[in-house]
Amino acid sequence: MIQRAEFSDLFQDTRYFRRSLRRWFRLRGRDLPWRRTRDPYAILVSEFMLQQTQVATVIPYYQRWLARFPDFAALARANESEVLHAWQGLGYYARARNLHAAARFVREHFHGELPTDVASIAQLPGIGRYTAGAIASFAFDLSEPIVEANTGRVLARLTNLQIPIETTAARAHLWQAATALLPVRRGGEHNSSLIDLGALVCLPRQPRCGECPVRRFCRAKQPALLPIRRKRPATVHLTESHSLAHSAGRVLLEQSRERWRGMWILPRLPAAPACLPLLSLDFPFTHHRITLAVFSHPAPTQPNENQQWFLLPELAGLPVPSPHRRALAQLLPDEKVEPSARCA
């Protein structure tokens, strides 16, 4: 374990550190829509969306989501299909399901209002230590530590962390540092300032150390080389075969039980037919690179329980994963693909 003495200078003058950081943030911090509210629900939504998604991508989704589901009650009343449809395009759909489950948990266990304490917030589905602290901090201005990508990088450099950031020891070290730097009050502003320092100045590859308001505290000799990371696993390439069956302005879709559970996709084929696909497109998924191969295929005489025919105009209102929606848009822009062009 890293000893406190290795970053003792940082902890000896935390008041000056926080003052310098706060002054910079008030001049340079980002104006983000979820920072203009203290509504716990809106902040919860933003935190779920910001997991693994860039801020610029999240903003329009966040605004549309709040227009459609303005509070816990509205989201709790919605069915899963509505939720997944509103989320489509953001990816990582488990977040949408967890957010939906969290709204129902708040309705059923907290009488529709989010509690203010971290322990209660952490009971919600899909919420870990960071998200619970972030909501308590940003919605209720509590002084709770947070460690995510930006703050983790900042703290690793400030304290010259010399072990891989993914390790248990490193995570404990970062949470210790985050806790030690907390102010007694205004926890939300402090945490936002650390996040923005990482997003705007303490960048992953080319940190702008000359612009850093707390550079005098930084112990890193070569900040661009920190944090140390374990080697990423190699990307696995997969090909998945799906069928296109359409007729008389309708297309056959299948409700997924796997990666996109609850969403509508082109029916999965157990193996690729012995012919060329109508279309192949690639998309990333965690550590995989997946090729979606679509084959023209005879429609089953009797669709199975997970399959259903839809009129083409109905597709706009269905939750369809982006890769499958792209495939449908390319293959059926005006229903120009002839249903007779089938593989054996």
Phi, psi and omega in degrees: 000143179287136183276148180301329182298334182293339175228036183297325180300323181297322184275343184287336182227056183295330181296316179291322177302310182294321180296316180296318180293317181295319179299316178297315183298321182292338177266323191243351184298154182283143174267101183245145187302325181284352175270358179264008183221157170245014180293115183302323180295311181299321180291322175300314178302313182298320182293321176296317182291327183283351175292112175068019179224138182292150182304313183299325178288322185291322190309306181295326178294318179300315182293318179292322180299313181293330176292325182273318180236084190285347182204177181303319184297316181296318180290320180297327180286335185292153173271167186298323181299318178297318182296312181295324178295318179293332183274340191303137186107335179275338180073182181046065190292346174301330178298318180295317180295319179294321178297317177299313179296325179295318179298319179290326177295317179298319179296317188275330187250338184237021176056033174084001180235133182287130177294164183266347184267147185299320183300318180289319179299323182292348178285342183291145178302138175079007183249122177254196185297315181297308186297320178299315179294322180295316180295315179299322182288309187279329181272324186242004177058031177279152179272086179241137180288150173224142175227111174227196188301311184289310182291326177298318179294316179301311183292325178297322180283317179304322185258005177054052182294123188247022174232157182305134186294341181281347185287158179299319180296320180294318180297319178298319179299315183293320178293325176297315180295316180300320180293318183295332183273353185295141171279167177289324180233172177057046180296326180296314179295319179299313181293321176298323181292322177294319178299313182290329175300317178290325183283330188250332187237305184275065189287157184301313188256324182229076181298139180266071188299329180294340180261359187284126181286346181238028183296333180295340181268349190284130180264354183286129177278328177227080187303325183296340180271358180245152358284154174288136180234149172291155178296133180289145176296150181296145177291132179261128179263128179231151172240130178241131184258132179227161184248152173243114175235120181213152182193141174052043176076015178236156177225143181271127177236166184228135178278120187290144173246004186246243187305316183252051185310127178090350180262162183262128182228167170296139184304136181282138175258141180293334179207158179287132176295163182276059177201172180284144177288155172294327185202142171229130175220149183256149173208150179273150173209110188047243182263025181242152168240112189252132173261120176268109180255123183249125181245141171289134190210143178300139176291144177295148178301320178228106179304148179283180188295340180265358185252152181203144174276137178231141169292146183304319178298338181287341184298328182299333182262006181260149171283107181235126180301149185307314180300321180286325176294321177297318180297315180296320180296323180282324184274333183231050181298321176222031185054050182270346179285123183287127181296344180279346182279078188245156172273156177285000000 
